[in-house]
Amino acid sequence: MTRDADELDRRFMAEALAFSRQHDGLTGTNPSVGTVIVRDDGEGPRIIGRGVTAIGGRPHAETQALAEAGEGARGATAYVTLEPCAHHGKTPPCAEKLVEAGIARVVGAAHDPDPRVSGKGYAILRTAGVEVTEGVMAEEASDQLASYLIRSIKKRPEVILKLALSADGMIGRSGAGQIAITGDRARHQVHLDRARCDGILVGIGTALADDPELTVRIPGMESRSPTRIVLDKDGRLPLTSKLVGSVKRAPVLLAVGNTLPAEKRATFTEAGVEILGAEIFEGSIALPELLEDLGQRGFMRVMVEGGAATARHFLDEGLVDRIMLYRGQVVIGEGGVAAPVRADTIPDGFILRRDQTLGPDSYLEWSRKI
Ligand SMILES: NC(=O)c1ccc[n+]([C@@H]2O[C@H](COP(=O)([O-])OP(=O)(O)OC[C@H]3O[C@@H](n4cnc5c(N)ncnc54)[C@H](OP(=O)(O)O)[C@@H]3O)[C@@H](O)[C@H]2O)c1
């Protein structure tokens, strides 16, 4: 393939990836995939169909892009951010739909590890005489589809560790409650990120010290608040906390040990808090098992918002997939709680994905290669 053709493929794949972001966090346990269909009638390539996995997960992106392209799909190229599905449900698989529509070439990005699809989607296409180019912008697509790929491969949700660091590398001051470390733009971005997650998790230390609400507070997006999860083996979360007080707006899941008395469980349940029985290992909630349970409940992406002990446990156990660090101008000084991870102590294997300035603050994001 020539360099120009290669670049053209990357350009259209970038378009499909940008399109796929529209429904990120809204497609249930399905990945938010993007498809663009491109046709060249001699006057240069042009997009004749676009599709993104529908809210809730169906129809798939390919179906929608093909519908928009209509008869124009015959002889055209389809750019798909994930290998097209190969298994029959109530409707035929996307690989067959692409063949039926007369698509001449399929360019794919990420590989699907689901054993019902893996390699089979591309095989259907090739057997039918469709030209297939795999792995275009695969790294970018895999990073974007991380929650789906991690759930498929590791049987647990993607774990995102988010922390706000002061200029002197602290995340808070003991006994001081919540301290504003970053400004409005950074806070707005945090709320947008929360909306893309289905779970937001803190240790009981943070729940007691900060009394956070952990909801999405962007006008019009309040209903996108994820389930708030608290690691609280002895059930110390006060019924008067903001978390319990806002339970009608977003669920609260309290991970407790099995020694928590039935009466205590009942008071939480009556207050609308759901109890999740957790296994205890060396005095702490066993995180791999907890994540497995969350995965089975359909959680795709869980944001760990601290505090220090909780973040440390997730990091030490190699359970963090993505690290988001916001850095503000505030200096905390004496009595500060040291950040469990900083830009200069990111564990091996993480790749820097974003480096942004948000008004007076900065934002850095790393993720592990999947
Ligand atoms: N800047 C930021 O981004 C940010 C974000 C959040 C918090 N903070 C700050 O962090 C500080 C609180 O940190 P922290 O370390 O005291 O609290 P934490 O990590 O929120 O909570 C720690 C507690 O969670 C419970 N827990 C249960 N299972 C656990 C497990 N597997 N791993 C870790 N913890 C487990 C333990 O209590 P039990 O054994 O009693 O269950 C443990 O003592 C506050 O100053 C707060 O302001 C800062």
The ligand as a Tripos MOL2 file, in Angstrom:
@<TRIPOS>MOLECULE
LIG
   48    52     1     0     0
SMALL
NO_CHARGES

@<TRIPOS>ATOM
      1 N1         -7.2830   14.9940   46.1070 N.am      1 LIG1
      2 C1         -7.9480   13.9050   45.8160 C.2       1 LIG1
      3 O1         -8.0730   13.5180   44.6570 O.2       1 LIG1
      4 C2         -8.5990   13.1140   46.9190 C.ar      1 LIG1
      5 C3         -9.6250   12.2050   46.6210 C.ar      1 LIG1
      6 C4        -10.1750   11.4820   47.6740 C.ar      1 LIG1
      7 C5         -9.7090   11.6600   48.9740 C.ar      1 LIG1
      8 N2         -8.7380   12.5770   49.2250 N.ar      1 LIG1
      9 C6         -8.2260   12.7660   50.5960 C.3       1 LIG1
     10 O2         -7.7240   11.5140   51.0570 O.3       1 LIG1
     11 C7         -7.8470   11.4800   52.4690 C.3       1 LIG1
     12 C8         -8.4750   10.1680   52.8760 C.3       1 LIG1
     13 O3         -7.6050    9.1140   52.5450 O.3       1 LIG1
     14 P1         -7.5940    7.7750   53.4000 P.3       1 LIG1
     15 O4         -6.4230    6.9940   52.9310 O.co2     1 LIG1
     16 O5         -7.7450    8.1420   54.8150 O.co2     1 LIG1
     17 O6         -8.9800    7.1280   53.0160 O.3       1 LIG1
     18 P2         -9.5850    6.1090   51.9770 P.3       1 LIG1
     19 O7         -8.5850    5.4610   51.1210 O.co2     1 LIG1
     20 O8        -10.7180    6.8210   51.3150 O.co2     1 LIG1
     21 O9        -10.2120    5.0570   52.9710 O.3       1 LIG1
     22 C9         -9.4120    4.1170   53.5910 C.3       1 LIG1
     23 C10       -10.2810    3.1180   54.2920 C.3       1 LIG1
     24 O10       -11.0730    2.3730   53.3560 O.3       1 LIG1
     25 C11       -11.3120    1.0710   53.8760 C.3       1 LIG1
     26 N3        -10.9560   -0.0270   52.9620 N.ar      1 LIG1
     27 C12       -11.5830   -1.2120   52.8690 C.ar      1 LIG1
     28 N4        -11.0260   -1.9950   51.9790 N.ar      1 LIG1
     29 C13        -9.9950   -1.3290   51.4980 C.ar      1 LIG1
     30 C14        -9.0220   -1.6560   50.5660 C.ar      1 LIG1
     31 N5         -8.9870   -2.8280   49.9180 N.pl3     1 LIG1
     32 N6         -8.0940   -0.7560   50.3180 N.ar      1 LIG1
     33 C15        -8.1000    0.4220   50.9340 C.ar      1 LIG1
     34 N7         -9.0150    0.7950   51.8410 N.ar      1 LIG1
     35 C16        -9.9540   -0.0920   52.1350 C.ar      1 LIG1
     36 C17       -10.4590    0.9530   55.1320 C.3       1 LIG1
     37 O11       -11.3310    1.1820   56.2270 O.3       1 LIG1
     38 P3        -12.0880   -0.0510   56.9420 P.3       1 LIG1
     39 O12       -11.0460   -1.0940   57.1380 O.co2     1 LIG1
     40 O13       -12.5750    0.5590   58.1960 O.co2     1 LIG1
     41 O14       -13.1920   -0.4800   56.0620 O.co2     1 LIG1
     42 C18        -9.4830    2.0830   55.0260 C.3       1 LIG1
     43 O15        -9.0740    2.5680   56.2750 O.3       1 LIG1
     44 C19        -8.6640   12.6840   52.8720 C.3       1 LIG1
     45 O16        -7.8010   13.6710   53.3700 O.3       1 LIG1
     46 C20        -9.2790   13.1440   51.5750 C.3       1 LIG1
     47 O17        -9.5290   14.5250   51.5790 O.3       1 LIG1
     48 C21        -8.1740   13.2980   48.2380 C.ar      1 LIG1
@<TRIPOS>BOND
     1     1     2 1
     2     2     3 2
     3     2     4 1
     4     4     5 ar
     5     4    48 ar
     6     5     6 ar
     7     6     7 ar
     8     7     8 ar
     9     8     9 1
    10     8    48 ar
    11     9    10 1
    12     9    46 1
    13    10    11 1
    14    11    12 1
    15    11    44 1
    16    12    13 1
    17    13    14 1
    18    14    15 2
    19    14    16 1
    20    14    17 1
    21    17    18 1
    22    18    19 2
    23    18    20 1
    24    18    21 1
    25    21    22 1
    26    22    23 1
    27    23    24 1
    28    23    42 1
    29    24    25 1
    30    25    26 1
    31    25    36 1
    32    26    27 ar
    33    26    35 ar
    34    27    28 ar
    35    28    29 ar
    36    29    30 ar
    37    29    35 ar
    38    30    31 1
    39    30    32 ar
    40    32    33 ar
    41    33    34 ar
    42    34    35 ar
    43    36    37 1
    44    36    42 1
    45    37    38 1
    46    38    39 2
    47    38    40 1
    48    38    41 1
    49    42    43 1
    50    44    45 1
    51    44    46 1
    52    46    47 1
@<TRIPOS>SUBSTRUCTURE
     1 LIG1         1 GROUP 0 **** ****
